[in-house]
Structure formats: structure tokens, C-alpha cells
Amino acid sequence: MTSPCLDGVRVLDLTRVLAGPFCTALLGDLGAEVIKVETPGGDDYRHVPPFDEETGGLFLLLNRGKKSISLDIRSDAGRQIVRRLVSSCDVVVENFRPGVMEQMGLGYAELSQINPRLIYVSISGFGQTGPMGSLPAYDLIIQAMTGFMDVSGEPAGPPMMTGESVADLTTGLFASWSVLAALLSRERDGKGQFIDVAMYDCLFNFLPAALTQHLYGETPPRRVGNRHQLGAPFGVFAAADGHFTIAVLNPKQFAKLARAMDRPELAEDPRFSDNSVRNDNHAPLKACIEAWSRSRSVTEVVAALQRHDVPCSPILSVAEAAESAQAQARSLLRPASTADGRPISVMTQPVKFSGMPASSQLAPPALGADGPGILADLLGMAPDEIAALAREGVLHGA
């Protein structure tokens, strides 16, 4: 087995909260050295419950495998340290509001003069251009502004946000993908580049079904509840003791469903002859399915459908999913230890590489714990210089 894919790549992480830290965590999982620059108070997620001891669980999950240096980058000395670190880094990732890094003298134009091979990723709510670029943005705002909320929820109910911060997470994923593409480009021409990643743009790209209806359909996209906008039966159905899912899109799968229900004639019913017609007749189709399923438990229903190779599933809680044999077999959570030796669990990146070791076993960092080592190893600072920075309030948490 070879070394990790990003072994030798150094990332300067100037992000906090979710989208940026998720991006850099994924890069760290692939072997990059991630140096997280935190404010004197630390990333906001250090202080958001639930906690493990005094550290927020969200911080622990999203900052696995990183090093932490805590700097006051509002000070001239703190900004100068960032500039010096950039000379030995391959990637900078930041998620300040557009213009803030430039005001501090840490924008791409200045840092690329120090390191022309630098890949500089700016993550923001609405991007570096456009009329909304200067507005503050959180995941909820992006869900609302892209139309994502408008197509989520029950038909007669209000627009609904998702149960996870989908805009932040998709943005972090796109940002990490962009870093990999830019690193490959740099191998060809030796040049770094600036990358503008907007939460708005990223979540908008997660609306293919709704945009299909908008661009090519006869009716606009609308809320349809726990079902697919374009297909049936593709959604949530009731059993005697709970709910389950069915995901059927083609005639062969529907015929299998009909046989599983001991209703083979449904496959010949003109109301259900193809996916489009089934979608138009979702209500009577759901009634047929639930007339069968409501007299059976979820376990019985899923077993019967699986015997006929019908795509289906029970609906698990997060705890059930995390503890499932499948999650354990795929090593989706792994053990780690905090700096004081306490065991914790953290997420792993989900892709399996045949030529790369599994994710790093390094735990999330204590605030500023790696600062002195970083300054000594990368900048050649002497102990008295480092101590002076701490006395002056530039270096924190060491």
C-alpha cells in the first residue's frame, strides 16, 4: 500500500464552523497536513453543545486530524505569521465574508505574490461576485434562497428545511473537490489559482429534479412530501408498526412489487403502466400498497419486498444507522483519543482507496496546542521569540 494521496500537501485552514472545516477535514483524511489557524477564542463549534468534556461535538467531528495554532490575526504580528506560513503551504482555505481577507492584507493577490504556486479557496455564502455577495449567509438562508426549501415539505404545509446543514456540507464537498482539481492543474503548469466557492451555487447544483421540471416540464416544481417529484412508487409508506421506503422507477421493478404484494394484476393496470402514469396516479397507487402493508410489520414488509428484489428499506434512527453492521463493516466511525487520552469517536471520509491507507488516526486538536511546534518547525522561531508572541497576546492557547 502506498502513502496517502495527499501526503506532502500542506493546507493552511483559516475557516470555522462547518463548510470550511468539512472541506479541510476531507483533505486531511486523504493525508494532507492541515494547520488550523484559530482565533484566541477558538472555532465557534468548540463552544456549541453537546460537549465532550468542554469541547463541542461538532468541532470534534469536523476537525479530526488537524493541527491548531491560535493567533490574533487582527494584529500586525499575527498577520505576518500567516504570510510567513503561506510560503511553505500548498493550499489556503478561508471562509470570511468577501473582502475581509483583502482588508487584512491576506487576500489572494497579496499571498500569491509570496507563493505563486498557492491554491487559494474562498468559501462564502453567495460568492465573490453578484448583488448578494456581501450579505451574511447561514445554511438556512441558502436553503431558502435557492428554492431548496420551497420543494421540501408536505404539499399542504410550509416550506421545510432539511434535518442536516445540507448547504454547508455540499459546499465543503465541492471545495475539497476543487482543491484536488487545482492541485492536478498545478502539476501540469506549475501555477496556483484562486477558487471562488459559493454555498448558493453549490446547493443550486443539488436541484436536478426541480430544475428539470422548471426547464422542461409542463408544471413547476412543487412540494410533494415523502416521495419523489418525478416517479412512483418512490417514497415512504406505512406499515402496521411504522414506516418503510420503496424506490421503484421502471416497469420490471414495479412488476416485482406487484408480485410481492400478491397483486400481479397491478402491473397490467393502465393507471400504473409506466412511471409517468404512476406518478400521476400516486394516491390510488399508495392506497393499494398500504392496503397490503398496513396489516404487516415493517420487518415483514421489507422481508417480503427483498425476497422479490424490490428496492426498499426500513427507516432507521441515527443511532440504529451508526450502530448497524453495515456502518461498522464500512468503518464510517473510528476511535480516536483526545490530547489527554480520553477515547472519542470521529467520522471517516467515506471513499475507500485500494492504494491508500485508511483515514488518519489523529484526534481533533486542543486549541493552539500545536502553535509553538509550527512556529519552530516551519518558521524557525526560537523559544524566546515564541514566548514573546504569547506575552504580547499574538499567540494563544499554547
Backbone hydrogen bonds, N-H to C=O, Kabsch-Sander energy under -0.5 kcal/mol:
donor,donor_aa,acceptor,acceptor_aa,energy
2,T,355,G,-0.9
6,L,30,L,-3.2
7,D,4,P,-1.9
9,V,6,L,-2.3
11,V,33,E,-3.3
12,L,91,V,-3.2
13,D,11,V,-0.7
13,D,35,I,-3.0
14,L,12,L,-0.8
14,L,93,V,-3.1
18,L,16,R,-0.6
22,F,18,L,-2.6
23,C,19,A,-1.9
24,T,20,G,-2.4
25,A,21,P,-2.2
26,L,22,F,-1.9
27,L,23,C,-1.6
28,G,24,T,-2.5
29,D,25,A,-2.3
30,L,26,L,-0.9
30,L,27,L,-0.5
31,G,28,G,-1.8
32,A,27,L,-2.0
33,E,9,V,-2.9
34,V,32,A,-0.7
35,I,11,V,-3.1
35,I,33,E,-0.6
36,K,34,V,-0.7
36,K,67,K,-3.7
37,V,13,D,-2.9
37,V,35,I,-0.6
38,E,36,K,-0.7
38,E,69,I,-2.6
42,G,39,T,-1.5
46,R,43,D,-2.2
47,H,44,D,-2.0
48,V,45,Y,-0.8
52,D,55,T,-3.0
53,E,51,F,-0.6
54,E,52,D,-0.6
55,T,52,D,-2.1
56,G,46,R,-1.6
57,G,50,P,-3.3
59,F,45,Y,-0.9
60,L,56,G,-1.8
61,L,57,G,-2.2
62,L,58,L,-2.0
63,N,59,F,-1.2
65,G,362,L,-0.8
66,K,63,N,-1.2
67,K,34,V,-2.9
69,I,36,K,-2.7
70,S,396,H,-0.7
71,L,38,E,-2.2
71,L,69,I,-0.7
72,D,394,V,-1.9
73,I,71,L,-1.2
75,S,72,D,-1.5
78,G,72,D,-0.5
79,R,75,S,-2.3
80,Q,76,D,-2.1
81,I,77,A,-1.7
82,V,78,G,-1.7
83,R,79,R,-2.2
84,R,80,Q,-2.1
85,L,81,I,-2.5
86,V,82,V,-2.0
87,S,83,R,-0.8
87,S,84,R,-0.6
88,S,85,L,-1.7
89,C,86,V,-1.5
90,D,10,R,-2.3
91,V,10,R,-1.9
92,V,119,I,-2.7
93,V,12,L,-2.3
94,E,121,V,-2.6
95,N,14,L,-0.9
100,V,97,R,-2.2
103,Q,99,G,-2.1
104,M,100,V,-1.5
105,G,102,E,-1.5
106,L,101,M,-3.3
107,G,101,M,-0.5
111,L,107,G,-2.5
112,S,108,Y,-2.8
113,Q,109,A,-0.5
113,Q,110,E,-0.7
114,I,110,E,-1.0
115,N,111,L,-2.1
118,L,115,N,-2.1
119,I,90,D,-2.4
120,Y,118,L,-0.6
120,Y,193,Q,-2.4
121,V,92,V,-3.3
121,V,119,I,-0.6
122,S,120,Y,-0.6
122,S,195,I,-3.0
123,I,94,E,-3.0
123,I,121,V,-0.6
124,S,197,V,-2.2
133,G,130,G,-1.3
135,L,132,M,-1.8
141,I,138,Y,-0.5
142,I,138,Y,-2.0
143,Q,139,D,-2.5
144,A,140,L,-1.9
145,M,141,I,-2.4
146,T,142,I,-1.9
147,G,143,Q,-0.5
147,G,144,A,-0.5
148,F,143,Q,-0.5
149,M,143,Q,-2.2
151,V,147,G,-1.2
152,S,149,M,-1.6
157,G,154,E,-1.3
160,M,149,M,-1.3
160,M,152,S,-1.8
166,V,164,E,-2.2
169,L,165,S,-2.3
170,T,166,V,-2.4
171,T,167,A,-1.9
172,G,168,D,-2.4
173,L,169,L,-2.1
174,F,170,T,-2.6
175,A,171,T,-2.7
176,S,172,G,-2.1
177,W,173,L,-2.2
178,S,174,F,-2.4
179,V,175,A,-1.8
180,L,176,S,-1.8
181,A,177,W,-2.0
182,A,178,S,-2.4
183,L,179,V,-2.6
184,L,180,L,-2.0
185,S,181,A,-2.3
186,R,182,A,-2.4
187,E,183,L,-1.5
188,R,184,L,-0.8
188,R,185,S,-0.8
189,D,185,S,-2.1
190,G,186,R,-2.6
192,G,116,P,-2.1
193,Q,118,L,-0.7
195,I,120,Y,-3.0
197,V,122,S,-2.8
197,V,195,I,-0.7
198,A,196,D,-0.5
199,M,124,S,-2.6
200,Y,125,G,-2.6
202,C,198,A,-2.3
203,L,199,M,-2.5
204,F,200,Y,-2.0
205,N,201,D,-1.4
206,F,203,L,-1.9
207,L,204,F,-1.0
211,L,207,L,-2.8
212,T,208,P,-2.1
213,Q,209,A,-1.8
214,H,210,A,-2.3
215,L,211,L,-3.1
216,Y,212,T,-2.6
217,G,212,T,-0.8
217,G,213,Q,-1.1
225,G,153,G,-2.2
227,R,225,G,-2.0
228,H,234,F,-2.1
235,G,246,I,-1.9
236,V,226,N,-2.4
237,F,244,F,-2.8
239,A,242,G,-3.4
240,A,293,S,-0.8
240,A,296,R,-3.5
244,F,237,F,-2.3
245,T,313,S,-2.8
246,I,235,G,-2.1
247,A,311,P,-2.3
248,V,233,P,-2.5
254,F,250,N,-2.2
255,A,251,P,-2.4
256,K,252,K,-1.7
257,L,253,Q,-2.1
258,A,254,F,-2.5
259,R,255,A,-2.0
260,A,256,K,-2.4
261,M,257,L,-1.7
262,D,259,R,-1.6
263,R,258,A,-3.3
266,L,263,R,-2.2
267,A,264,P,-1.2
268,E,265,E,-1.5
269,D,265,E,-0.5
269,D,266,L,-0.9
272,F,269,D,-2.1
273,S,270,P,-0.9
278,R,274,D,-2.8
279,N,275,N,-2.3
280,D,276,S,-1.9
281,N,277,V,-1.7
282,H,279,N,-1.1
285,L,281,N,-1.9
286,K,282,H,-3.1
287,A,283,A,-2.1
288,C,284,P,-1.9
289,I,285,L,-2.3
290,E,286,K,-2.8
291,A,287,A,-1.7
292,W,288,C,-1.0
292,W,289,I,-0.6
293,S,289,I,-2.5
294,R,290,E,-2.2
295,S,292,W,-0.7
296,R,293,S,-2.0
301,V,297,S,-2.6
302,V,298,V,-2.8
303,A,299,T,-2.1
304,A,300,E,-2.3
305,L,301,V,-2.5
306,Q,302,V,-2.7
307,R,303,A,-1.9
308,H,304,A,-0.8
308,H,305,L,-0.7
309,D,306,Q,-1.6
310,V,305,L,-2.5
313,S,245,T,-1.5
315,I,243,H,-0.8
316,L,314,P,-0.7
321,A,317,S,-2.5
322,A,318,V,-2.8
323,E,319,A,-1.8
324,S,321,A,-1.0
328,Q,324,S,-2.0
329,A,325,A,-2.6
330,R,326,Q,-1.9
331,S,328,Q,-1.0
332,L,327,A,-2.1
334,R,346,V,-2.7
336,A,344,I,-2.6
338,T,342,R,-2.7
341,G,338,T,-2.2
344,I,336,A,-3.1
346,V,334,R,-2.4
348,T,332,L,-1.6
353,F,351,V,-0.5
356,M,353,F,-0.8
369,A,366,A,-2.0
370,D,68,S,-1.9
371,G,68,S,-0.6
371,G,368,G,-1.4
374,I,370,D,-2.6
375,L,371,G,-2.5
376,A,372,P,-2.3
377,D,373,G,-3.1
378,L,374,I,-2.5
379,L,374,I,-0.7
379,L,375,L,-0.8
380,G,376,A,-0.8
381,M,375,L,-2.1
385,E,382,A,-0.6
386,I,382,A,-2.1
387,A,383,P,-2.5
388,A,384,D,-1.9
389,L,385,E,-1.9
390,A,386,I,-1.8
391,R,387,A,-2.3
392,E,388,A,-2.2
393,G,390,A,-1.1
394,V,389,L,-2.3
395,L,389,L,-1.4
396,H,70,S,-2.9
